[in-house]
Amino acid sequence: MATAKSKMISTARGLMLIRGYNSTSVDEIISAAGVSKGSFYHSFKSKEELGAAVAEEYFEEGLAVMGTGSYQEIQDPLERALAFVEHIEKASPALWNHGCMLGSFAMDLSGTHPAIAACLNRLMDNLEARMAPLLEPIALACRCDDAPSGRELANHMMAVIEGGIVMAKAHGDPSRIATAIHEFRRYVKALVT
């Protein structure tokens, strides 16, 4: 059975992903979640604290999807790294067809909501740090003089994903996200051949 707090996080996430943080009021969240205003203030000190909780939940769910791929069973480190990128490409509709909560919050709130900005900084750094060792075998196999590190490849991949999300929204075509990741996969394959 969902708690009032979990209902508010889930409801806020859905509303904020569609409308944005600034266009979603606490009153709308509690009404849609079917909880009282007292429940809100018992669970959260502010809308900003709720926003950080939404970002945390979104991040954890994304990590779960990222970690479920069959790429983990591949013994060869380079093949596993390439299969990881392919897994993210295939998982992209489930992860980002409705946008990226972290990217949206970063664009809209980083300059005005310090608690959310600090949360996003920590989550994005955590994600990059988790992806870096998965991509490091590509960096080690790179045949160019100025080879990127695993951390640089993780940063690049995250930029490709967020750029793909922006392009998908601009064109009303969610398949552009998977296409952007596919192009990144083609790029890293070229680095090691």
C-alpha positions, 0 to 999 in steps of 0.5 A: 500500500502506497504511503501519502509520501510515495503517492505525492512523489509519484504524482508530482513526477507525472505532473512535473514531467508533463507540465514542468516544475514551475507550472505544477502547484502543491495544491494540484499535487495533493489533489491528484494524489488524494492526500491532505495539505497536512500530509504534504507538510508532514512529509516535505518542508517545501515544494523544493524538497519534494522536487529533490525527492522526485529527482531521486526516485527518477534516478533510482528507477533509471539505474534499475533499468540501466542495470538489468541488461544482458550485457552484464553476462558478457565476459569480454570487457570491450564487447560488454561495454559496447553491449551496454551502450546498445542496452541503453539504446534499446531501453531508451523508450522506457527511460525517456519517451516522456522526457528526462526529469533530471535534464528538465530540472537542470534546465529549469531550476538549477539557477533558482532552486539551490537544493534541487541544483545540489541534488542534480549535481550529485545525481548526475555525477553519480551516474557519470561515475557509474557509467565510466567503468562500464565504458572504460574498456572502450577507452582502453581499446581506443586506437587514437592518440587523444583517447577519451577516458571512460569518464569522458565517454560517460559524459559524452554519452550523457550529453548525447542522451540529453541532446537526443531528448531535446531533439525528440521534443523539438520534433515530436519524435521520441525515436530520435533518442534511440537514434542519437544513442545509436550514433554514439554507439557507432562512434565508439565502435569506430574508436576501437576499430 
